Amino acid sequence: MSKLHFTTKHANEATVQRNWYVVDGTNQTVGRIASRIAAVLRGKNKAYYTPHVDCGDFVVIINADKVTFTGNKMEEKIYLNYSGYPGGQKQEVAQDLLKRRPEVVMERAVKGMLPKNRLGRKMIKKLFVYAGDKHPHTAQQPKELKF
């Protein structure tokens, strides 16, 4: 009687195939869309997902200025920044930040859902956020990602 050997296939940089996806943020809730985008950036949508390897895809978010929040978060959610100097803490309400720099809202939401290590810093570089409906990544032929 012979023994069968089963081996687990682990992804590595040579075997990972990266796709490009475009996501339309029009009338999408920030947290819900961010969690799904974070899963795609990590590669959890692939059969060969390996936690210690960056197997994720590239994601382009358009219409980031048209995302929404649930409840009263638009008026009550506060984004904090700190310069490192005494008295250098600044705060801004989500409504004002969405008007001034709408890309930052989506970037911070997705970044908060990625690992807090060098792998997470590598994953966030595959995210591209644009306020309008135009983006410079048409040469990569991104597919539309529906949620």
C-alpha positions in Angstrom: 0.0 0.0 0.0 1.5 3.3 -1.0 1.2 6.6 0.9 -0.2 9.6 -0.9 1.7 12.9 -0.4 -0.4 16.0 -0.5 1.3 19.3 -0.6 -0.1 22.8 -0.1 0.7 25.2 -2.8 2.0 28.5 -1.5 1.9 31.6 -3.7 5.1 33.6 -4.2 6.0 36.7 -6.3 6.7 34.5 -9.4 3.3 32.8 -9.3 1.0 35.7 -8.4 -1.0 37.2 -11.3 -2.2 40.7 -10.7 -5.3 42.1 -12.3 -6.6 45.7 -12.5 -10.0 46.6 -11.3 -12.0 49.8 -11.3 -14.6 50.6 -8.6 -17.2 53.3 -8.9 -17.8 55.0 -5.5 -21.1 56.7 -6.5 -23.6 56.3 -3.7 -21.5 53.6 -2.0 -21.1 53.5 1.8 -17.5 54.2 2.8 -17.0 51.3 5.2 -18.7 48.6 3.2 -16.8 49.4 0.0 -13.5 49.8 1.8 -13.7 46.4 3.4 -14.4 44.7 0.0 -11.5 46.7 -1.6 -9.2 45.7 1.2 -10.0 42.0 0.6 -9.1 42.4 -3.1 -5.9 44.3 -2.3 -4.9 41.4 0.1 -5.7 38.8 -2.5 -8.4 37.1 -0.5 -10.6 36.7 -3.6 -8.1 34.3 -5.1 -7.9 30.5 -4.6 -4.2 30.6 -3.9 -4.3 33.3 -1.2 -1.3 33.1 1.1 -1.3 35.3 4.2 2.4 36.1 4.2 2.6 37.0 0.4 1.1 40.0 -1.3 -1.1 38.3 -3.8 -3.6 41.1 -4.3 -4.7 43.0 -7.3 -4.6 46.7 -8.3 -7.7 48.7 -7.5 -8.7 52.1 -9.0 -11.5 54.0 -7.2 -13.3 56.6 -9.2 -16.0 59.1 -8.0 -14.5 59.1 -4.5 -16.3 62.5 -3.9 -19.7 60.8 -4.2 -19.3 58.2 -1.4 -21.7 58.4 1.6 -21.7 57.6 5.3 -24.5 55.9 7.2 -26.2 57.6 10.2 -24.7 60.9 11.4 -21.1 60.1 10.5 -21.0 62.9 7.9 -21.4 65.5 10.7 -19.9 63.6 13.6 -17.0 61.5 12.4 -13.7 63.3 13.1 -10.4 62.7 11.3 -7.4 63.5 13.5 -3.9 64.5 12.4 -0.9 65.2 14.6 2.2 67.0 13.6 4.3 65.8 16.5 4.7 69.2 18.0 3.0 70.5 21.1 -0.4 71.8 20.2 -0.1 70.2 16.7 -3.2 68.1 16.8 -5.7 69.1 14.1 -9.2 67.7 13.6 -11.6 67.8 10.7 -15.2 66.6 10.3 -15.8 64.0 7.6 -18.1 66.4 5.7 -15.3 69.0 5.4 -12.6 66.5 4.5 -14.9 65.0 1.8 -15.3 68.4 0.2 -11.6 69.4 0.5 -9.8 66.1 -0.3 -12.2 63.3 -1.1 -9.4 60.8 -2.0 -8.1 60.8 1.6 -11.4 59.5 3.0 -11.3 56.4 0.9 -7.5 55.9 1.3 -7.7 56.1 5.1 -10.7 53.8 5.3 -9.0 51.1 3.2 -5.6 51.5 4.9 -7.2 50.9 8.3 -8.4 47.5 7.1 -5.0 46.3 5.9 -2.3 44.7 8.0 -0.2 47.1 10.0 3.2 45.9 8.8 5.5 46.1 5.8 3.2 43.8 3.9 0.3 46.2 4.4 2.4 49.1 3.3 3.2 47.2 0.1 -0.5 46.5 -0.5 -1.7 50.1 -0.1 0.5 51.1 -2.9 -1.7 49.2 -5.3 -4.7 51.5 -4.5 -5.4 54.5 -6.7 -8.2 56.9 -5.7 -9.6 59.7 -7.9 -12.3 62.2 -7.1 -13.8 62.4 -10.6 -14.8 59.7 -13.1 -11.5 60.0 -15.1 -8.3 58.0 -14.3 -5.0 57.6 -16.1 -4.9 53.8 -15.9 -6.9 52.9 -19.1 -3.7 51.3 -20.6 -3.9 48.6 -18.0 -7.5 47.8 -19.2 -9.1 47.5 -15.7 -12.2 45.4 -15.3 -15.2 46.8 -13.5 -15.6 45.4 -10.0 -19.2 45.2 -8.8 -20.2 44.7 -5.2 
